[in-house]
Amino acid sequence: MSDALKVSVISPERVLFEGDARSIVAPAFDGEIGILPLHAPLMTLLGKGTLRVETTDGERRFTVDGGFLQVIDNQVRVVTEHALPVGASR
């Protein structure tokens, strides 16, 4: 996929997702933030909410609580203190 984002979603327990994405919507500490390919470099703190990753196979959702999101050269790293795929139980 050209101009795709390379995305990693990482919690202390495990890597929840690694792959290509068309877009991401994340719960930043002060509201939602959207990331598309070719986004400017960015680092932000995460709040509590739903992280949405749009892949070619559909949308993946994760409940996250705290951490940070970093964007550099079409690579997005989400490092969160607590994360679960939506629909999973703790």
KOLDO-351155 format. One record per residue (C-alpha): x negated, y negated, z. Coordinates in steps of 0.1 Angstrom, whole numbers, plus 5000, padded with zeros to 4 digits. Layout:
// residues N
XYZ...
***
This chain:
// residues 90
500050005000498449674989498349395014499549635042498849585078496749845096498449885129497450055162499850075192497850175222498750235259496550365287498150715283497750755245497750605210501450585201501050475165498350425139499150355103500150115076503049865081504849605060505649385091505749385129508049195153506649185188507849055222505248785230505248635265507248335252509448485226509348715196506648685170506648825134503548935117503248985079500249085057497648805053498648655087496148415102493948545130495948545163495848675198498848655221499948805254502949045253506049025274508649295280510849405251510949605218508049625194509349685158506949825132508349845096506550125077507250265042509050545060511350325080511250135113509450255144510450105177508550105210509549955244506449765257505749585289502749355290499349365273498249175242498449165204495549085181495549015144492349005124491949075086495349255082494549475112496949445141496049595175498749615201497349715235500049745262500149835298503350045294504850175262507350435251508950515217512550395218514750695227512050865248512350895286509650825311
***
